[in-house]
Amino acid sequence: MTIHQLSVFLENTSGTLVQVLQQLKKANVQLVATTIADTAEYGILRIVCAEPLRACEELKKAGIAVAVSDVFALELDNKPGCAADVVELFSKVGISITYVYTFLYGGKGILVFRTDNTELARKTIVENNLPYISEESLAQWA
């Protein structure tokens, strides 16, 4: 029910992002979504991709600081308010969302998030029949 996400730690200097992207290009890894959270000194590049474990190994081989974490990815209708409704559903049962980002794929909205309570999030997804993205479906997107 969760997917693997890469978190790459980058210095806020010219060339660090391109180094990561070129390494993934060289390894023929298909990116699905990326986002960067930054501070003055560093950034965290979060990547959803096909073959995340292989991508992680390729980045590590290149000396790039990377970690793998599990996140949820839900499929939403592409219309205003869907993300708000889902986030409210989690909030009502006491689930805090650590971070979230969205993107569109195949006419659907995809909501990616990490939470402080994985088990309760799983239960909430199942009980509410929320459509989720699997790691296998990500591989098919590539």
N, C-alpha and C positions, 0 to 999 in steps of 0.2 A: 504494500500500500504506500510505502515511501519510495523515493528515488534518491540516488546519490547525487550530491552537489559538490563541486570543487570550490574550495576557498583558497585563493592565492593571495599571499601577502606581498604587496608591492611598495617600494619606496616611491614617494612622490617626486620622481625625477624623470626627465625625458628619456624615452627608450625602454623603460621597464615593461610597459604594457605591450609594446610591439614585440618584445622578446618572448613573452608568453604566447601571444597570438601566432607568431611565426613558428614557435615550437609545436603548437597544436596543428598548424597547417602542415608542417613537415611530417607529422605523425598521421596525417589524414583523418583528424578528428572533426566531426561535424558538430558545430556549436548550435544549440537550440535557443538559449537565452543567456544573457550576461547582464550584470549590474555591478556598479562600483560604489562602495561607501568609502568616503575619504575623510582624513584629518589633514592637518598641515604637513605631517611627516610621512604618513603612509596611507595606503588604501587597501581595501579588501575587495578583490575581484571575485564575484560569485559566478559560477558557470554551471549551467545545465547543458549536458551534451550527451550524444550517443557514446557509449563505451567509456563511462567516467573512470572506471578503475584502471583501464589501459591508459587513458589520458593522464591520470595522476602519476602513474609510473613513468611515463614519458617526461613529464615536467620534473619529477624528482631526479631522473637521470641527467637532466640539464642543470641541476643545482637550484631549481626554483622551489621556494617554500610553499608547499601546498598541503591541504588537509581535505579529507572527505568527510562529509556529514550527511545525515539523512534528513530530508525535508519532505513535506507533503506537496503535491501538485494536483489541484482540483480543476476540473473542466467546468466552465461556466458558460451560460448563454452570453452572447456578445450584445448585451443591452444594458443601459444605465441602471445602476443599483444592484446588480447581481453580486459584485464583490462586497458591497456594504451588507447585504443580507447574510452572506456566508460568515463574514467576520463577526457580525452581531450574534449569529448562532453560537459561535465558539465563545464569545464574551459572556453570553447568558449562562453557560455552564461552567464558567470560571476559568477558561483557558486563556492564558496570556500569549500573545503572538510576539515573538522576539523580533522578527523582521518579515517583510512581505514584498514581493514584486510580482508584476503581471506582464503578460504579453499575449498577443493574438496568434493563433495557429489554426489554419483550416476553418476559419470563420467562427472559431470558439475562443473565448477568453480562458487563459490559463493563469491560475492564481497559485503562486509558489510561496510557501511560508514555513517557518520554523517555530516551534512552540516549546514551552517549558513543561508540557505534560503530554508526551507522545501517546500514552495509552488512552487517556481520556479523549484525545483528538481522534484516535482510531475508532473508538467506541461511538463518538459523535458522528463521524463520517458514515459508519455502517448504519446506525440507527436512523439517519436522515437520508439514506440512499444517495449520498453525494457522489457523483462520478469522479473518479480519480485517475490520474495518469500513472501508468506502470513503467518500470524500467524497460520492459520489452517493447512497449509502444514507442518509447523514445528512440530505440534502435531502428524501428521501422520508419521513423521520420527522416533518418539520415539518407 
